[in-house]
Amino acid sequence: MAQGAARCELCRLERYTRWYAEFHHPFPFVILDCDSCDVPMAVLREHRAFATPRETAYMEEALALVAAHAKSFRKWVFDHRMRQIPEHYHFHARPLPC
């Protein structure tokens, strides 16, 4: 494991919030509640800052299902701005007012 990845909170990704799904194919990622803002987020399971457009689209599709069904968000926006951990790709589904 690279030195940066060894210290990365998203690489360690402990299970202390709700996990909705863990994917291994076609690439590894997980959908869980963010421990900072309590909204669902998708986390790439590789320590890198960017995802391919295909990976992003696939993760958005899965995260949309969680936002709509598990969280009952009527409207939401994908927030791809990585504020606290910019070196490990992840993004949130944030609810919009109805």
Buried (B, 14 or more C-beta within 10 A) or exposed (E): EEEEBEEBEBBEBEEEBEEBBEBEEEBEBBBBBBEEEEBBBBBBBBBEEEBEEEBBEBBBEBBBBBBBEBBEBEEBEBBEEBEEBEBBBBBBBBBEEE
